Each structure stands twice: as structure tokens, then as C-alpha cells.
Amino acid sequence: MATPDPKNDNASNTEKDPAEWTTGGEPMTGAQGSYLKTLCEETGHELDAGLSKADASVLIDKLRGESDRVKAEG
């Protein structure tokens, strides 16, 4: 049996549930914060600067669904 090769296997880990991320409890990244700031401004939500990476990812997905700009791009 061949050794698994993550670089070439067809299965994607890009859709992993944020609750399962090993670094999900760390503070959100600068890129997440910047994007969330924009999405919050567009959707009328307050930005919580203390979100974790995982929570920021979940909120980004939610706000993308509410953003007229993002809907228009899709």
C-alpha cells in the first residue's frame, strides 16, 4: 500500500470544520481581522477584536452571506 501524499491526494483539508482546527483557539490573524472589519462595516455588525481564528472564520462565512457586495461578486 502506498504512503499517503498530502500534496497530491485528491481529498482536501481546506474545508475542515473550524471547531476541529488545532490552532483555532489562537487569536484571529491580521488578514481575518481586516476582512472582518470590512464585512462588519458592510453589514452593520460590530467587530469583536478578541475573536479566535476559528470564531473569526465562522463569522466571516456568516457575514459573507449578508454582504450585498460579496453576493454581487459571486
PyMOL Python script that loads the backbone (N, CA, C, O; Angstrom):
from pymol import cmd

cmd.read_pdbstr("""\
ATOM      1  N   MET A   1       0.841  -1.169   0.000  1.00  0.00           N
ATOM      2  CA  MET A   1       0.000   0.000   0.000  1.00  0.00           C
ATOM      3  C   MET A   1       0.893   1.240   0.000  1.00  0.00           C
ATOM      4  O   MET A   1       1.891   1.296   0.719  1.00  0.00           O
ATOM      5  N   ALA A   2       0.526   2.226  -0.808  1.00  0.00           N
ATOM      6  CA  ALA A   2       1.330   3.436  -0.942  1.00  0.00           C
ATOM      7  C   ALA A   2       1.155   4.339   0.275  1.00  0.00           C
ATOM      8  O   ALA A   2       0.101   4.377   0.908  1.00  0.00           O
ATOM      9  N   THR A   3       2.223   5.059   0.572  1.00  0.00           N
ATOM     10  CA  THR A   3       2.182   6.024   1.666  1.00  0.00           C
ATOM     11  C   THR A   3       1.345   7.229   1.225  1.00  0.00           C
ATOM     12  O   THR A   3       1.523   7.721   0.110  1.00  0.00           O
ATOM     13  N   PRO A   4       0.442   7.710   2.074  1.00  0.00           N
ATOM     14  CA  PRO A   4      -0.366   8.878   1.695  1.00  0.00           C
ATOM     15  C   PRO A   4       0.516  10.082   1.395  1.00  0.00           C
ATOM     16  O   PRO A   4       1.500  10.327   2.093  1.00  0.00           O
ATOM     17  N   ASP A   5       0.164  10.830   0.362  1.00  0.00           N
ATOM     18  CA  ASP A   5       0.900  12.023  -0.033  1.00  0.00           C
ATOM     19  C   ASP A   5      -0.054  13.213   0.011  1.00  0.00           C
ATOM     20  O   ASP A   5      -0.818  13.422  -0.932  1.00  0.00           O
ATOM     21  N   PRO A   6      -0.023  14.001   1.094  1.00  0.00           N
ATOM     22  CA  PRO A   6      -0.974  15.094   1.241  1.00  0.00           C
ATOM     23  C   PRO A   6      -0.910  16.133   0.132  1.00  0.00           C
ATOM     24  O   PRO A   6      -1.904  16.807  -0.140  1.00  0.00           O
ATOM     25  N   LYS A   7       0.245  16.271  -0.511  1.00  0.00           N
ATOM     26  CA  LYS A   7       0.363  17.258  -1.587  1.00  0.00           C
ATOM     27  C   LYS A   7      -0.355  16.808  -2.855  1.00  0.00           C
ATOM     28  O   LYS A   7      -0.767  17.639  -3.665  1.00  0.00           O
ATOM     29  N   ASN A   8      -0.504  15.506  -3.027  1.00  0.00           N
ATOM     30  CA  ASN A   8      -1.081  15.006  -4.259  1.00  0.00           C
ATOM     31  C   ASN A   8      -2.394  14.256  -4.086  1.00  0.00           C
ATOM     32  O   ASN A   8      -3.041  13.919  -5.077  1.00  0.00           O
ATOM     33  N   ASP A   9      -2.798  13.990  -2.861  1.00  0.00           N
ATOM     34  CA  ASP A   9      -4.071  13.312  -2.642  1.00  0.00           C
ATOM     35  C   ASP A   9      -5.211  14.236  -3.047  1.00  0.00           C
ATOM     36  O   ASP A   9      -5.119  15.452  -2.879  1.00  0.00           O
ATOM     37  N   ASN A  10      -6.276  13.665  -3.576  1.00  0.00           N
ATOM     38  CA  ASN A  10      -7.412  14.449  -4.025  1.00  0.00           C
ATOM     39  C   ASN A  10      -8.256  14.982  -2.877  1.00  0.00           C
ATOM     40  O   ASN A  10      -8.940  15.993  -3.036  1.00  0.00           O
ATOM     41  N   ALA A  11      -8.221  14.332  -1.739  1.00  0.00           N
ATOM     42  CA  ALA A  11      -9.016  14.780  -0.596  1.00  0.00           C
ATOM     43  C   ALA A  11      -8.482  16.123  -0.121  1.00  0.00           C
ATOM     44  O   ALA A  11      -7.274  16.307   0.023  1.00  0.00           O
ATOM     45  N   SER A  12      -9.394  17.059   0.120  1.00  0.00           N
ATOM     46  CA  SER A  12      -8.995  18.399   0.533  1.00  0.00           C
ATOM     47  C   SER A  12      -9.213  18.591   2.020  1.00  0.00           C
ATOM     48  O   SER A  12     -10.211  18.135   2.578  1.00  0.00           O
ATOM     49  N   ASN A  13      -8.272  19.268   2.657  1.00  0.00           N
ATOM     50  CA  ASN A  13      -8.458  19.609   4.056  1.00  0.00           C
ATOM     51  C   ASN A  13      -8.808  21.077   4.211  1.00  0.00           C
ATOM     52  O   ASN A  13      -8.851  21.590   5.329  1.00  0.00           O
ATOM     53  N   THR A  14      -9.060  21.762   3.096  1.00  0.00           N
ATOM     54  CA  THR A  14      -9.391  23.182   3.164  1.00  0.00           C
ATOM     55  C   THR A  14     -10.807  23.408   3.675  1.00  0.00           C
ATOM     56  O   THR A  14     -11.163  24.539   4.005  1.00  0.00           O
ATOM     57  N   GLU A  15     -11.606  22.383   3.746  1.00  0.00           N
ATOM     58  CA  GLU A  15     -12.976  22.508   4.214  1.00  0.00           C
ATOM     59  C   GLU A  15     -13.145  21.967   5.625  1.00  0.00           C
ATOM     60  O   GLU A  15     -14.261  21.648   6.034  1.00  0.00           O
ATOM     61  N   LYS A  16     -12.067  21.860   6.363  1.00  0.00           N
ATOM     62  CA  LYS A  16     -12.122  21.324   7.723  1.00  0.00           C
ATOM     63  C   LYS A  16     -12.933  22.255   8.619  1.00  0.00           C
ATOM     64  O   LYS A  16     -12.791  23.475   8.536  1.00  0.00           O
ATOM     65  N   ASP A  17     -13.764  21.698   9.458  1.00  0.00           N
ATOM     66  CA  ASP A  17     -14.589  22.448  10.385  1.00  0.00           C
ATOM     67  C   ASP A  17     -13.687  23.254  11.324  1.00  0.00           C
ATOM     68  O   ASP A  17     -12.792  22.685  11.948  1.00  0.00           O
ATOM     69  N   PRO A  18     -13.910  24.583  11.438  1.00  0.00           N
ATOM     70  CA  PRO A  18     -13.061  25.387  12.319  1.00  0.00           C
ATOM     71  C   PRO A  18     -13.007  24.871  13.751  1.00  0.00           C
ATOM     72  O   PRO A  18     -12.014  25.091  14.446  1.00  0.00           O
ATOM     73  N   ALA A  19     -14.042  24.196  14.200  1.00  0.00           N
ATOM     74  CA  ALA A  19     -14.040  23.648  15.556  1.00  0.00           C
ATOM     75  C   ALA A  19     -12.980  22.560  15.724  1.00  0.00           C
ATOM     76  O   ALA A  19     -12.601  22.233  16.848  1.00  0.00           O
ATOM     77  N   GLU A  20     -12.503  22.001  14.615  1.00  0.00           N
ATOM     78  CA  GLU A  20     -11.505  20.933  14.647  1.00  0.00           C
ATOM     79  C   GLU A  20     -10.090  21.446  14.387  1.00  0.00           C
ATOM     80  O   GLU A  20      -9.146  20.655  14.402  1.00  0.00           O
ATOM     81  N   TRP A  21      -9.918  22.728  14.152  1.00  0.00           N
ATOM     82  CA  TRP A  21      -8.596  23.278  13.883  1.00  0.00           C
ATOM     83  C   TRP A  21      -7.731  23.172  15.134  1.00  0.00           C
ATOM     84  O   TRP A  21      -8.187  23.485  16.234  1.00  0.00           O
ATOM     85  N   THR A  22      -6.504  22.741  14.973  1.00  0.00           N
ATOM     86  CA  THR A  22      -5.609  22.657  16.132  1.00  0.00           C
ATOM     87  C   THR A  22      -5.186  24.043  16.605  1.00  0.00           C
ATOM     88  O   THR A  22      -4.856  24.212  17.779  1.00  0.00           O
ATOM     89  N   THR A  23      -5.189  25.037  15.721  1.00  0.00           N
ATOM     90  CA  THR A  23      -4.826  26.402  16.099  1.00  0.00           C
ATOM     91  C   THR A  23      -6.044  27.306  16.177  1.00  0.00           C
ATOM     92  O   THR A  23      -5.898  28.527  16.244  1.00  0.00           O
ATOM     93  N   GLY A  24      -7.231  26.741  16.171  1.00  0.00           N
ATOM     94  CA  GLY A  24      -8.466  27.529  16.156  1.00  0.00           C
ATOM     95  C   GLY A  24      -8.662  28.417  17.356  1.00  0.00           C
ATOM     96  O   GLY A  24      -9.380  29.414  17.271  1.00  0.00           O
ATOM     97  N   GLY A  25      -8.045  28.086  18.477  1.00  0.00           N
ATOM     98  CA  GLY A  25      -8.189  28.885  19.678  1.00  0.00           C
ATOM     99  C   GLY A  25      -7.256  30.078  19.743  1.00  0.00           C
ATOM    100  O   GLY A  25      -7.388  30.928  20.624  1.00  0.00           O
ATOM    101  N   GLU A  26      -6.309  30.147  18.811  1.00  0.00           N
ATOM    102  CA  GLU A  26      -5.380  31.281  18.771  1.00  0.00           C
ATOM    103  C   GLU A  26      -6.110  32.530  18.294  1.00  0.00           C
ATOM    104  O   GLU A  26      -7.162  32.425  17.664  1.00  0.00           O
ATOM    105  N   PRO A  27      -5.569  33.710  18.586  1.00  0.00           N
ATOM    106  CA  PRO A  27      -6.209  34.947  18.112  1.00  0.00           C
ATOM    107  C   PRO A  27      -6.304  34.972  16.587  1.00  0.00           C
ATOM    108  O   PRO A  27      -5.455  34.420  15.886  1.00  0.00           O
ATOM    109  N   MET A  28      -7.355  35.626  16.090  1.00  0.00           N
ATOM    110  CA  MET A  28      -7.521  35.708  14.639  1.00  0.00           C
ATOM    111  C   MET A  28      -6.300  36.382  14.022  1.00  0.00           C
ATOM    112  O   MET A  28      -5.598  37.155  14.674  1.00  0.00           O
ATOM    113  N   THR A  29      -6.070  36.073  12.773  1.00  0.00           N
ATOM    114  CA  THR A  29      -4.935  36.647  12.054  1.00  0.00           C
ATOM    115  C   THR A  29      -5.234  38.084  11.646  1.00  0.00           C
ATOM    116  O   THR A  29      -6.384  38.523  11.689  1.00  0.00           O
ATOM    117  N   GLY A  30      -4.213  38.800  11.256  1.00  0.00           N
ATOM    118  CA  GLY A  30      -4.393  40.165  10.774  1.00  0.00           C
ATOM    119  C   GLY A  30      -5.280  40.211   9.540  1.00  0.00           C
ATOM    120  O   GLY A  30      -6.109  41.109   9.396  1.00  0.00           O
ATOM    121  N   ALA A  31      -5.103  39.243   8.655  1.00  0.00           N
ATOM    122  CA  ALA A  31      -5.919  39.197   7.444  1.00  0.00           C
ATOM    123  C   ALA A  31      -7.393  38.967   7.785  1.00  0.00           C
ATOM    124  O   ALA A  31      -8.277  39.595   7.202  1.00  0.00           O
ATOM    125  N   GLN A  32      -7.650  38.062   8.734  1.00  0.00           N
ATOM    126  CA  GLN A  32      -9.028  37.826   9.153  1.00  0.00           C
ATOM    127  C   GLN A  32      -9.621  39.097   9.761  1.00  0.00           C
ATOM    128  O   GLN A  32     -10.761  39.451   9.460  1.00  0.00           O
ATOM    129  N   GLY A  33      -8.865  39.777  10.604  1.00  0.00           N
ATOM    130  CA  GLY A  33      -9.341  40.991  11.243  1.00  0.00           C
ATOM    131  C   GLY A  33      -9.665  42.079  10.237  1.00  0.00           C
ATOM    132  O   GLY A  33     -10.682  42.762  10.357  1.00  0.00           O
ATOM    133  N   SER A  34      -8.806  42.239   9.251  1.00  0.00           N
ATOM    134  CA  SER A  34      -9.015  43.245   8.220  1.00  0.00           C
ATOM    135  C   SER A  34     -10.270  42.944   7.405  1.00  0.00           C
ATOM    136  O   SER A  34     -11.084  43.831   7.146  1.00  0.00           O
ATOM    137  N   TYR A  35     -10.415  41.685   7.007  1.00  0.00           N
ATOM    138  CA  TYR A  35     -11.577  41.291   6.205  1.00  0.00           C
ATOM    139  C   TYR A  35     -12.853  41.402   7.029  1.00  0.00           C
ATOM    140  O   TYR A  35     -13.882  41.853   6.526  1.00  0.00           O
ATOM    141  N   LEU A  36     -12.790  40.994   8.293  1.00  0.00           N
ATOM    142  CA  LEU A  36     -13.955  41.110   9.165  1.00  0.00           C
ATOM    143  C   LEU A  36     -14.345  42.566   9.363  1.00  0.00           C
ATOM    144  O   LEU A  36     -15.534  42.884   9.396  1.00  0.00           O
ATOM    145  N   LYS A  37     -13.370  43.453   9.495  1.00  0.00           N
ATOM    146  CA  LYS A  37     -13.671  44.875   9.654  1.00  0.00           C
ATOM    147  C   LYS A  37     -14.483  45.366   8.463  1.00  0.00           C
ATOM    148  O   LYS A  37     -15.487  46.057   8.633  1.00  0.00           O
ATOM    149  N   THR A  38     -14.053  45.012   7.267  1.00  0.00           N
ATOM    150  CA  THR A  38     -14.766  45.409   6.058  1.00  0.00           C
ATOM    151  C   THR A  38     -16.165  44.810   6.034  1.00  0.00           C
ATOM    152  O   THR A  38     -17.139  45.511   5.761  1.00  0.00           O
ATOM    153  N   LEU A  39     -16.265  43.508   6.320  1.00  0.00           N
ATOM    154  CA  LEU A  39     -17.576  42.854   6.296  1.00  0.00           C
ATOM    155  C   LEU A  39     -18.512  43.428   7.359  1.00  0.00           C
ATOM    156  O   LEU A  39     -19.706  43.589   7.107  1.00  0.00           O
ATOM    157  N   CYS A  40     -17.982  43.738   8.539  1.00  0.00           N
ATOM    158  CA  CYS A  40     -18.809  44.315   9.600  1.00  0.00           C
ATOM    159  C   CYS A  40     -19.328  45.693   9.186  1.00  0.00           C
ATOM    160  O   CYS A  40     -20.487  46.022   9.438  1.00  0.00           O
ATOM    161  N   GLU A  41     -18.480  46.490   8.558  1.00  0.00           N
ATOM    162  CA  GLU A  41     -18.911  47.806   8.087  1.00  0.00           C
ATOM    163  C   GLU A  41     -20.013  47.663   7.043  1.00  0.00           C
ATOM    164  O   GLU A  41     -20.977  48.428   7.046  1.00  0.00           O
ATOM    165  N   GLU A  42     -19.873  46.691   6.156  1.00  0.00           N
ATOM    166  CA  GLU A  42     -20.856  46.497   5.088  1.00  0.00           C
ATOM    167  C   GLU A  42     -22.189  45.951   5.594  1.00  0.00           C
ATOM    168  O   GLU A  42     -23.234  46.208   4.996  1.00  0.00           O
ATOM    169  N   THR A  43     -22.155  45.207   6.678  1.00  0.00           N
ATOM    170  CA  THR A  43     -23.365  44.529   7.144  1.00  0.00           C
ATOM    171  C   THR A  43     -23.937  45.123   8.430  1.00  0.00           C
ATOM    172  O   THR A  43     -24.971  44.663   8.914  1.00  0.00           O
ATOM    173  N   GLY A  44     -23.279  46.137   8.986  1.00  0.00           N
ATOM    174  CA  GLY A  44     -23.784  46.796  10.178  1.00  0.00           C
ATOM    175  C   GLY A  44     -23.541  46.051  11.479  1.00  0.00           C
ATOM    176  O   GLY A  44     -24.221  46.303  12.474  1.00  0.00           O
ATOM    177  N   HIS A  45     -22.584  45.140  11.483  1.00  0.00           N
ATOM    178  CA  HIS A  45     -22.242  44.394  12.696  1.00  0.00           C
ATOM    179  C   HIS A  45     -21.063  45.051  13.401  1.00  0.00           C
ATOM    180  O   HIS A  45     -20.261  45.742  12.774  1.00  0.00           O
ATOM    181  N   GLU A  46     -20.963  44.831  14.704  1.00  0.00           N
ATOM    182  CA  GLU A  46     -19.817  45.302  15.483  1.00  0.00           C
ATOM    183  C   GLU A  46     -18.685  44.284  15.354  1.00  0.00           C
ATOM    184  O   GLU A  46     -18.933  43.078  15.342  1.00  0.00           O
ATOM    185  N   LEU A  47     -17.459  44.759  15.259  1.00  0.00           N
ATOM    186  CA  LEU A  47     -16.305  43.867  15.193  1.00  0.00           C
ATOM    187  C   LEU A  47     -15.813  43.558  16.596  1.00  0.00           C
ATOM    188  O   LEU A  47     -15.524  44.467  17.375  1.00  0.00           O
ATOM    189  N   ASP A  48     -15.718  42.288  16.914  1.00  0.00           N
ATOM    190  CA  ASP A  48     -15.145  41.837  18.184  1.00  0.00           C
ATOM    191  C   ASP A  48     -13.678  41.502  17.917  1.00  0.00           C
ATOM    192  O   ASP A  48     -13.374  40.457  17.342  1.00  0.00           O
ATOM    193  N   ALA A  49     -12.783  42.371  18.326  1.00  0.00           N
ATOM    194  CA  ALA A  49     -11.357  42.201  18.046  1.00  0.00           C
ATOM    195  C   ALA A  49     -10.734  41.041  18.813  1.00  0.00           C
ATOM    196  O   ALA A  49      -9.587  40.682  18.545  1.00  0.00           O
ATOM    197  N   GLY A  50     -11.449  40.452  19.747  1.00  0.00           N
ATOM    198  CA  GLY A  50     -10.910  39.368  20.546  1.00  0.00           C
ATOM    199  C   GLY A  50     -11.279  37.975  20.056  1.00  0.00           C
ATOM    200  O   GLY A  50     -11.120  37.003  20.793  1.00  0.00           O
ATOM    201  N   LEU A  51     -11.767  37.863  18.828  1.00  0.00           N
ATOM    202  CA  LEU A  51     -12.172  36.554  18.305  1.00  0.00           C
ATOM    203  C   LEU A  51     -10.976  35.635  18.083  1.00  0.00           C
ATOM    204  O   LEU A  51      -9.861  36.087  17.823  1.00  0.00           O
ATOM    205  N   SER A  52     -11.234  34.347  18.189  1.00  0.00           N
ATOM    206  CA  SER A  52     -10.217  33.349  17.856  1.00  0.00           C
ATOM    207  C   SER A  52     -10.223  33.140  16.344  1.00  0.00           C
ATOM    208  O   SER A  52     -11.129  33.601  15.649  1.00  0.00           O
ATOM    209  N   LYS A  53      -9.211  32.446  15.844  1.00  0.00           N
ATOM    210  CA  LYS A  53      -9.154  32.118  14.414  1.00  0.00           C
ATOM    211  C   LYS A  53     -10.406  31.380  13.972  1.00  0.00           C
ATOM    212  O   LYS A  53     -10.998  31.703  12.942  1.00  0.00           O
ATOM    213  N   ALA A  54     -10.805  30.390  14.756  1.00  0.00           N
ATOM    214  CA  ALA A  54     -11.963  29.582  14.389  1.00  0.00           C
ATOM    215  C   ALA A  54     -13.240  30.419  14.405  1.00  0.00           C
ATOM    216  O   ALA A  54     -14.041  30.342  13.473  1.00  0.00           O
ATOM    217  N   ASP A  55     -13.436  31.217  15.454  1.00  0.00           N
ATOM    218  CA  ASP A  55     -14.639  32.048  15.535  1.00  0.00           C
ATOM    219  C   ASP A  55     -14.663  33.094  14.428  1.00  0.00           C
ATOM    220  O   ASP A  55     -15.722  33.392  13.876  1.00  0.00           O
ATOM    221  N   ALA A  56     -13.504  33.650  14.101  1.00  0.00           N
ATOM    222  CA  ALA A  56     -13.421  34.631  13.020  1.00  0.00           C
ATOM    223  C   ALA A  56     -13.809  33.985  11.689  1.00  0.00           C
ATOM    224  O   ALA A  56     -14.516  34.593  10.885  1.00  0.00           O
ATOM    225  N   SER A  57     -13.356  32.772  11.459  1.00  0.00           N
ATOM    226  CA  SER A  57     -13.678  32.065  10.227  1.00  0.00           C
ATOM    227  C   SER A  57     -15.180  31.832  10.096  1.00  0.00           C
ATOM    228  O   SER A  57     -15.756  32.025   9.026  1.00  0.00           O
ATOM    229  N   VAL A  58     -15.803  31.417  11.188  1.00  0.00           N
ATOM    230  CA  VAL A  58     -17.249  31.175  11.184  1.00  0.00           C
ATOM    231  C   VAL A  58     -17.989  32.489  10.913  1.00  0.00           C
ATOM    232  O   VAL A  58     -18.935  32.517  10.126  1.00  0.00           O
ATOM    233  N   LEU A  59     -17.561  33.569  11.559  1.00  0.00           N
ATOM    234  CA  LEU A  59     -18.218  34.861  11.370  1.00  0.00           C
ATOM    235  C   LEU A  59     -18.014  35.382   9.948  1.00  0.00           C
ATOM    236  O   LEU A  59     -18.929  35.961   9.363  1.00  0.00           O
ATOM    237  N   ILE A  60     -16.833  35.184   9.395  1.00  0.00           N
ATOM    238  CA  ILE A  60     -16.585  35.587   8.005  1.00  0.00           C
ATOM    239  C   ILE A  60     -17.574  34.888   7.078  1.00  0.00           C
ATOM    240  O   ILE A  60     -18.173  35.534   6.218  1.00  0.00           O
ATOM    241  N   ASP A  61     -17.752  33.594   7.239  1.00  0.00           N
ATOM    242  CA  ASP A  61     -18.706  32.863   6.398  1.00  0.00           C
ATOM    243  C   ASP A  61     -20.112  33.429   6.547  1.00  0.00           C
ATOM    244  O   ASP A  61     -20.830  33.592   5.561  1.00  0.00           O
ATOM    245  N   LYS A  62     -20.500  33.728   7.779  1.00  0.00           N
ATOM    246  CA  LYS A  62     -21.840  34.265   8.037  1.00  0.00           C
ATOM    247  C   LYS A  62     -22.014  35.629   7.370  1.00  0.00           C
ATOM    248  O   LYS A  62     -23.004  35.865   6.677  1.00  0.00           O
ATOM    249  N   LEU A  63     -21.047  36.522   7.582  1.00  0.00           N
ATOM    250  CA  LEU A  63     -21.164  37.880   7.058  1.00  0.00           C
ATOM    251  C   LEU A  63     -21.027  37.937   5.543  1.00  0.00           C
ATOM    252  O   LEU A  63     -21.602  38.818   4.905  1.00  0.00           O
ATOM    253  N   ARG A  64     -20.281  37.020   4.967  1.00  0.00           N
ATOM    254  CA  ARG A  64     -20.200  36.955   3.503  1.00  0.00           C
ATOM    255  C   ARG A  64     -21.582  36.703   2.918  1.00  0.00           C
ATOM    256  O   ARG A  64     -21.910  37.210   1.845  1.00  0.00           O
ATOM    257  N   GLY A  65     -22.391  35.920   3.624  1.00  0.00           N
ATOM    258  CA  GLY A  65     -23.747  35.650   3.173  1.00  0.00           C
ATOM    259  C   GLY A  65     -24.667  36.851   3.292  1.00  0.00           C
ATOM    260  O   GLY A  65     -25.697  36.918   2.621  1.00  0.00           O
ATOM    261  N   GLU A  66     -24.298  37.807   4.152  1.00  0.00           N
ATOM    262  CA  GLU A  66     -25.108  39.002   4.351  1.00  0.00           C
ATOM    263  C   GLU A  66     -24.639  40.194   3.529  1.00  0.00           C
ATOM    264  O   GLU A  66     -25.382  41.165   3.384  1.00  0.00           O
ATOM    265  N   SER A  67     -23.445  40.146   2.995  1.00  0.00           N
ATOM    266  CA  SER A  67     -22.857  41.273   2.281  1.00  0.00           C
ATOM    267  C   SER A  67     -23.392  41.350   0.858  1.00  0.00           C
ATOM    268  O   SER A  67     -23.248  40.409   0.078  1.00  0.00           O
ATOM    269  N   ASP A  68     -24.012  42.486   0.525  1.00  0.00           N
ATOM    270  CA  ASP A  68     -24.504  42.678  -0.851  1.00  0.00           C
ATOM    271  C   ASP A  68     -23.369  42.664  -1.842  1.00  0.00           C
ATOM    272  O   ASP A  68     -23.528  42.156  -2.952  1.00  0.00           O
ATOM    273  N   ARG A  69     -22.191  43.223  -1.460  1.00  0.00           N
ATOM    274  CA  ARG A  69     -21.042  43.256  -2.366  1.00  0.00           C
ATOM    275  C   ARG A  69     -20.554  41.852  -2.685  1.00  0.00           C
ATOM    276  O   ARG A  69     -20.292  41.522  -3.842  1.00  0.00           O
ATOM    277  N   VAL A  70     -20.435  41.035  -1.659  1.00  0.00           N
ATOM    278  CA  VAL A  70     -19.938  39.676  -1.866  1.00  0.00           C
ATOM    279  C   VAL A  70     -20.952  38.861  -2.674  1.00  0.00           C
ATOM    280  O   VAL A  70     -20.568  38.073  -3.537  1.00  0.00           O
ATOM    281  N   LYS A  71     -22.243  39.050  -2.394  1.00  0.00           N
ATOM    282  CA  LYS A  71     -23.283  38.354  -3.166  1.00  0.00           C
ATOM    283  C   LYS A  71     -23.199  38.736  -4.642  1.00  0.00           C
ATOM    284  O   LYS A  71     -23.375  37.890  -5.519  1.00  0.00           O
ATOM    285  N   ALA A  72     -22.925  40.026  -4.916  1.00  0.00           N
ATOM    286  CA  ALA A  72     -22.841  40.509  -6.296  1.00  0.00           C
ATOM    287  C   ALA A  72     -21.628  39.930  -7.013  1.00  0.00           C
ATOM    288  O   ALA A  72     -21.666  39.714  -8.224  1.00  0.00           O
ATOM    289  N   GLU A  73     -20.540  39.675  -6.262  1.00  0.00           N
ATOM    290  CA  GLU A  73     -19.331  39.121  -6.865  1.00  0.00           C
ATOM    291  C   GLU A  73     -19.504  37.649  -7.199  1.00  0.00           C
ATOM    292  O   GLU A  73     -18.917  37.151  -8.160  1.00  0.00           O
ATOM    293  N   GLY A  74     -20.312  36.952  -6.403  1.00  0.00           N
ATOM    294  CA  GLY A  74     -20.469  35.509  -6.539  1.00  0.00           C
ATOM    295  C   GLY A  74     -21.245  35.140  -7.714  1.00  0.00           C
ATOM    296  O   GLY A  74     -21.463  33.954  -7.962  1.00  0.00           O
TER     297      GLY A  74
END
""", "prot")
cmd.dss("prot")
cmd.show_as("cartoon", "prot")
cmd.util.cbc("prot")
cmd.orient("prot")
